[in-house]
């Protein structure tokens, strides 16, 4: 977008503020025939291949065009979806899923148990390089197949007994396993489509799906359009028969579009920081803590961050409270890794802000007052408020440590690729819950995790996390996770957790059923467009 357009859009925002248009009543738009939800997803989705996707933008689309064996209810409990039922063996290791009949892909072909088998084999193949392959490592021989120790997938503990029976055998009982099969990396996949179209199989003209919506259009770097799938096996979308998702990375212009009525919903990406004091007074504004943590990551294989004392110095120099204030409440300060209100969250674990200790750590590392510290860059994604956060870190490291850090930003897809293929020495990252269990956060930094970009590996940490995964007692699990978190955030320090995200949304009063939740998933089929009186269109 050129400078003239940016200037005009910025002027529009000021105009809305001065004339009070931000308080426009919901009657300003005619919803009697409305069937399309208009939202902004910010960036181009890096991929719609659910064997490869790792980001929230891609998840938002995939979760609405696909289903899994199970799904979460409103209490975050896994309930049947593509599996109409399941049976668990007495020893807790074998799951037998009965695949629902009369479920059809968008090209009319029926869903088969073999579609799960192919999907799981594909993500586990070493050449696929699926970041979420480790989600299936609880399955017998899955890790060995992924590492290349065995090359015969028949030895992996997942079998399709017939078109409607899938049997999964685990290495050990896992309390969270049914949570895993709600997640997109376990969704079924059509072998014939992938092999026919190769890397182009996710284009709108090629892709086949089986969720409540289907991909109608994907204009790259512009918009995505999904529409109701008429032959969906479950409940059809209520009011939002179509969802149009634009890609606008400018919060000022995105807010202008919302306040002019062109968008029905904004998440935090579209809420400019300086506008929060005004917006928070409006009925459209919603705010909620989500299961998403932000952290500074160190590549512990690269100097100078291969030095634990340097990592501790950088960690102890972060003033999280001032950062939360700078972000207008869009985050809650944290020092430990498990999110607020999740089992084993602990505000007493981690390295707190302490300038004197930070300087002492740096001096012990051989860089008193930052003297002779190597040239260092900090990588962050060029989205949302990340530039403001990065500049805040840059200022803290300069003020508290005497270190000049150069900032480097990258477009979202490029940034994700960089972290996956060549993690820099210092970077900003985050993790949003895939399911509401601490294991989803703790196993991220195990030695074999495909999403661990730090090159840090601690066998004792892995042992504690795996032991906690086998235990049902909440108190015992918490104790084990406490010990593991101390290793992660106090003695090993491959990361520095700094804020638990607080989602700030703008939702038009006529949009019902899109209330933010802790998992921050957006499901569009439950949305209803309702007049101020409460009647639907």
C-alpha positions, 0 to 999 in steps of 0.5 A, a space after each residue: 500500500 502506498 504512502 498516499 493510501 496510508 495517509 488517507 486511511 490514517 485520516 479516516 481513523 482520526 475522522 472517526 474519532 472526532 465525529 464519534 463514528 466509533 460509537 455508531 449503533 449496530 443499526 448503521 448496517 442492514 443485516 437482514 440479508 447478511 450471510 458473509 462474515 468479514 474479518 482480517 487475518 493480517 498476513 498471507 497464510 504460509 501454507 494450508 497443508 496441515 502436515 506443515 502448518 505451524 502458525 495461527 493464521 493458517 490454523 484459522 482457515 484449516 480448522 474451519 475447512 477440516 475436522 479431526 477424529 475428535 473436537 473440543 466442547 465448550 469445557 475443552 473436553 474432547 468429544 467425537 467428531 469424525 470418529 463417532 466413538 472410541 474404545 480405550 484398552 484397560 492398559 490405556 495404550 490402545 485406542 480403537 476409533 470407529 470412523 463415522 460413515 457417510 462423511 464425504 470429501 468436497 469431491 464426493 468421495 467418502 472418508 476412509 480410515 486409510 485417509 488418516 493412515 496416509 496423513 500420519 505416515 506423511 507427517 512422520 516421514 523424515 523428508 516431509 519435515 513436519 514440525 508437528 511430527 513429534 505430536 505422534 511420538 507417543 505412538 509405538 515406533 512413530 519416533 523411530 520411523 521419523 528419525 529413520 531408524 525404521 523405514 517400514 511404516 507397517 511397524 508403526 502403531 497405527 492400523 486401518 482394520 477396515 474403512 471405518 476402524 482405526 487402531 492406535 497403539 501407544 508406547 505408554 498411557 497418555 492422559 492427553 492423547 485424545 486432545 492430540 487428535 483434535 489438532 490439525 496435524 492429525 487430520 485425514 488427508 487424501 493421498 490421490 490429491 497430494 500425489 496428483 497436484 504436488 505442492 499445489 494441492 492446497 490451491 482453491 481449485 485443487 484442495 479437497 476438504 470435509 469441514 463445515 466450510 470449503 475453500 472457495 478462493 485464495 487470492 494470494 496476499 489479498 484475501 481468502 474466501 471460504 463458503 458453506 460446504 453443503 454436504 457437510 456431515 454435521 451441523 451447517 453454519 448458522 448465519 455466516 454462510 461465507 467468510 471473507 478474510 482480507 490480509 491487511 498488516 496495518 492496524 490503523 487502516 484495518 481499524 478504519 475498515 472496521 469502523 466504516 463497517 467493512 469488517 465485522 471483527 478485529 483481533 489484536 492485530 487490528 487494534 492500534 495501541 494508541 487507540 486502546 484507551 478510546 476503544 476500551 470504552 465501546 461495547 464492541 471491545 472485548 479483552 481476555 487472557 488466552 493460552 498463549 505465551 511470548 518468549 525471547 529465544 536463544 540459539 544456544 549453539 551460536 555464540 555468544 548465547 552458547 554461554 549460559 551467563 549471557 542468556 541469564 543476563 539478557 533474561 534478567 534485564 527484561 522489565 516485563 511490567 513496563 512492557 505490559 504497560 507499553 502494550 496497553 494491557 495486551 499482555 500479562 507479565 510472566 517469568 515461567 512458561 506454563 500459561 496463566 490459569 493452566 495447571 502448573 502455572 507458577 509466578 514464582 518460577 523464572 528469572 525476574 527483572 533485576 538489573 544488578 544481577 543482569 550486569 553481574 551475569 554479564 560481567 561473569 561472562 566476560 563482558 563488563 558493561 557490555 564491553 567487547 560484546 559481539 555484534 548481535 541482531 534480534 529477529 522478529 516478525 513484521 506483524 502487529 505490535 512486534 516492532 514496538 516490542 522489539 524496540 523496547 527490548 533494544 532499549 532495555 538491553 542498551 540501558 541495562 547491559 550497555 549492549 547495542 542490539 540491531 533489529 531485523 524484521 521479516 515478513 511472516 512466512 519468511 520469518 517462520 521459514 528462517 526459524 525452521 531452517 536457520 534459527 538466529 542467535 536471538 529471536 522473538 517467538 510465541 506459542 499458542 495452545 494446541 490443546 489445554 494441557 501443560 504438556 503442549 507447552 512443556 514438550 515444545 522444548 524437548 530434545 526431539 521437538 520439531 518446534 524447538 528452535 533453540 538447539 537446547 537439549 537437557 535429558 533431565 528436562 525431557 525425563 521430567 516432562 515425559 514422567 508428568 505425561 504418564 501421571 493422572 494426579 494433578 498434584 504430582 504432575 504440578 510438582 514435576 512440571 515445577 521442577 522442569 520449568 526451573 530447568 527451562 527458565 532458571 538453570 538452562 534458560 534457552 528462552 525468556 518468557 515475558 508476556 502471557 497474551 491478552 487478546 483484544 478484539 473488536 466485535 460488532 454487536 450484531 455478531 453473536 457466537 464469536 466470543 474469544 476463548 482461552 484457546 483463541 480458536 475461531 470457529 465460524 459455523 456457530 456465528 449468528 447475525 442478530 439485530 439489536 432486538 435480538 432477532 436473527 436475520 
